[in-house]
Amino acid sequence: MDDVAYSIDNLLLFISAVLVLFMQSGFALVETGLNSAKNAVNIMFKNLMDLAIGTLLFFAVGYGIMYPGLDDKAHIIPNWFGFAQVGIAEADPTPGAAVLHPQVDFLFQAAFCATAATIVSGAVAGRIKFSSYIIYTIVISGLVYPVSGMWHWGKGWIADLGFIDFAGSVVVHACGGAAALMGAIALGPRIGRFVDGKSRPIPGHNIPFAALGVFILWIGWFGFNPGSQLAFTGAANVKAVMLVAVNTTLAGSAGAVVAMIVSWLMFKKPDLTMALNGALAGLVGITANCHCVTNNEALLIGAIAGVIVFFSVLLLDKLCIDDPVGAVPVHFCCGIWGGIATGIFGDGGNLTTQLIGTGAIVAWSLVVSGITFYFLKAIGLLRVDAEEEVAGLDIKEHGMYAYPAAFVAASDHD
């Protein structure tokens, strides 16, 4: 029976890891669809490198930083940053229920790292140099995300406090969202996005791409959240996985419906892009607490996230911060909400502890990513020049178009 349970647990975690990796395609479609056709190749390329470079760096240093193996030394100073061990432990564990093989555990965690990194791509789209984006990816994959993950999932100091984040509303989404915010601020808005302090929307070139991307992300979330149970055999684990899956679905649905209603009331017409981001907002908000709240509480958490994302989009416009896809409202704002909601609803953590842990991870990401982006800006490597931006990053940075040049010219709304 130990062999059977071991096989099932590891096989299902592998499937969960594949679902999380599949989310990269969802991010790529959302970001591409909500941006100009002239930048489609650039956005797809950035998402590919988030996965590829992120995986290599997480293998080289990130995994060792995040899980330093200090179970018997939980309060020593290295507990803040961990020890970097290259690669994956070679130990072959004794088969048993809830025992994970190091190889599949790494694969699942590496997929999470890639998710945190790719959140930034859409927020900085259309004006960041490809080389600068690669540098950012290295920093978040090799340092920012592993350290914040270590503080909680690696038995770090906020775990000692009792902080709870089941699948990463804060550790993954708010962390990546904070980096997205700093990147958008450091870069400044796209040319023509704000005129005399007034918002001038630049429509995405393919809304069906964006919608398909959200559907893919929603499917991938069933690897993200239920997979974070990390064990699937036995009645208690099956019950927990099913609760997580249903709560995830309810929160995403509530977020989409509420964002649609609010946009309908405010704009007099239902806005698809708001509803899409509302679904993502609900999914982000429930990710920290999906294991410890009731179905009704999940609905409320998702509904509040749908309101938060709508008004966060309006706030960014008022502040003249250009985020073409809504990465900051979805991941930063609703990631923070997920951390806080865990201290309010169900059997979650202490609210004060949740505020401390959420604040620490957000501050860490803001500071390190801010230093990275502003350093690149100071040395003139952050943003493409105006001519390149107007022509499009695809042809200027990569020497190719995603579509025929005539289509790009016809669909250019800049």
Secondary structure, DSSP 4 states (H G I P E B T S, - for coil): -HHHHHHHHHHHHHHHHHHHHHHHHHHHHHHHHTS-GGGHHHHHHHHHHHHHHHHHHIIIIIHHHH----TT-TTSGGGGT-----S-----PPP-TTPPPHHHHHHHHHHHHHHHHHHHHHHTTTTB-HHHHHHHHHHIIIIIHHHHHHHHTTS-HHHHHT---SS-IIIIIIHHHHHHHHHHHHH-PPTTSEETTEE-----S-HHHHHHHHHHHHHHHHHHSGGGG----SHHHHHHHHHHHHHHHHHHHHHHHHHHHHHHHHHSS--HHHHHHHHHHHHHHHTTTTTTS-HHHHHHHHHHHHHHHHHHHHHHHHTT---TT-HIIIIIIHHHHHHHHHTTSTT---HHHHHHHHHHHHHHHHHHHHHHHHHHHHTT-SB--HHHHHH-HHHHHSS--SS-HHHHHHH---
